[in-house]
Amino acid sequence: MDPTTAIQATQLAGTVHHDMSVWGLFLQADIIVKSVMLVLSASSIWCWAIIFDKWISFKTINYKANKFEAAFWSGEALEKLYKKLQNKADDPMASIFCTGMNEWKLSADSTVHFDGDLRAGLQQRIDRAMVTAIGKELNKLERNMTFLATVGSTAPFIGLFGTVWGIMNSFAAIANTQNTSLAVVAPGIAEALFATAIGLVAAIPAVVAYNKFSTDLNRYNDRMDAFSTEFSAILGRHFEQQGKR
């Protein structure tokens, strides 16, 4: 490089000030990289909102499930427990119990004597009603889980797109100024890497939270299935006793 050109480039680098703070990198980025940063930042904020909501939800339903199971196995009459929870079943386990009891009460009120066929038919209806109730409760608990999975799998690639675009801008700046000085290249590369960093910040908590809540959901599903099976067995024994009378 000609000495005069080198001196001019040095002077130019000295006069151009680039803000390398987080806010400065955002403001200096072009519209495409800014859009990527905004999308990733919004996704990260929404992921954290979902994470806190799910954490509170699972903690609450497990606490209420423990409380319900303690009441269920305390020896209290099922009809008495049903009357207490009938209009205020605010957790999945209590809802499943009330669904089974409601189906049993509807059939018991309309049938004086249970023969073998009626008992089998009623048992099947109760089981189907509880399975349907479990499905509805799972759908509620799974809400927004897809968003966590989507952000966890796509955010790094969205950030990578911003990185590639920023590096393209850096090479374009080199071509326009015909100057390979770090003062020309560094700001664009910093903006590009910042987009990747935001993508990782959004993706990592989303993946960790999705795996954690998926495990919690499977455990709670197993818990609901176990309870519905035990409750169905209790009702089955009750029907057999009625049939012997």
QUINORUR-V546058 format. One line per field, one symbol per residue. phi: phi as a letter, one per 20 degrees, with the letter a starting at -180 (. if undefined). A space follows every 10 residues. Layout:
phi->???
//
This chain:
phi->.fgfffffff ffffeeddfe fgfffffeff ffffffffff ffffffffff ffffffffff ffffffffff ffefnfgfff ffffegdbed bgffffgfff fffffffffd ceceegffff ffffffffff ffffffffff fegmffffff ffedgfffff fffffffgff ffffffelce fffeeggfff ffffffffff ffffffffff ffffffffff ffffffffff ffffffffff fffef
//
